Amino acid sequence: MEAAPTKEPTPTAARSGPQPAPASRRRRPVARAGPESVVTTPEPMTSPETILVCDHRGEGLGEHLRGLAESGARLELSPNLRRSLASLAAARPGVVLIDSLAGGGVEIDALIEARRGEPPIPLLVVADPADPLPLVLGPRLLERGQWDLIRRAAPLEEYELRIAMLLEHARRRREMDELRHRATHDDRTNLLRPLEFDEQLRAHASAAQRHGLDLALLFIDLDHFGRINKAFAHSVGDRVIEQVGEVIRDALRIEDVAGRLGGDEFGVLLPYTKKVDAARVVQRLLDEIRALSGPLPGHAEALAVSASIGFETFSGRDLESVDELRAHAERALLIAKRKGGDRGVYFRGSAELAEGELGVSG
């Protein structure tokens, strides 16, 4: 997740119930010698990445690029848009090189949309100097990821250089994305770190208050987790934390948010969720966390895993602030722990704690 200013969530449909969810390359040196900068001859391509060559115009682009394959590149040729879309659906190439038909903006849009939701695939667009297409596509392509232009009659060496540069830029982008992700996500569970979770909580609470949207906040604490670390190796405790993280991720919709807030403490944020649906998620989490219990090879004592969950809901109007929402969920969690754990407690004012409790058998 990129550490950028948090955006307000966009309202979506209400919850209908819980639902389950790179070989190195050598850099091509560029010798800079003033206005007549000289580009050194690129080394033979050794990248295992596939280059999808979309020769939709049918003017022999594939034949022109045959020398790339002899240099170690892996080429996949496609004669038309249908074939190109099928290739994109089957596998993600390292670069898409397209020589489109007249008015090829539609073709390029289709190729870009083919793998929506993933990082953009670098795109090398073949064009003639007099072709207005680059002027039309430029602003749109700049918004969607790495791309470049090349003259159809450019020498093979220029094709090789531009493809290598796109691959290098894509590699750097992947590295930056990985660094951003690791900065905001817990290494063991892949859930959000506490600060990022708090930012998401405040953004969603603000949206709920602004638009009158339902919101549920769950705090989860594993019961007697210290006993697991004492009775078994710490590697067992680490594995339990990983499995609980998997349980939580599997219980979430795409708009839900989850974080690891401490050693054995977790938070879950359910936008557009009322009390009844939040209670269903709580019950599912309790059941699936308890299901992690069982015998361990080489140990006489069985592993016992359970959790306490405190949760509170917000209609956008019935609480004063996000801090009050958090305090209520924390209070409900404390009540669940005091009652022996392995249960969920819903907070609706102290007089309602008893009737808000979820009955869970041991």
PyMOL commands that set and color helices and strands:
alter all, ss='L'
color gray80, all
select helices_A, chain A and resi 34-36+61-64+66-70+81-90+105-113+133-144+156-184+194-211+225-231+234-250+275-290+322-338+350-356
alter helices_A, ss='H'
color red, helices_A
select strands_A, chain A and resi 30-31+38-39+50-55+74-78+95-99+123-127+147-151+215-222+257-260+265-271+307-314+343-346+357-358
alter strands_A, ss='S'
color yellow, strands_A
deselect
rebuild
show_as cartoon
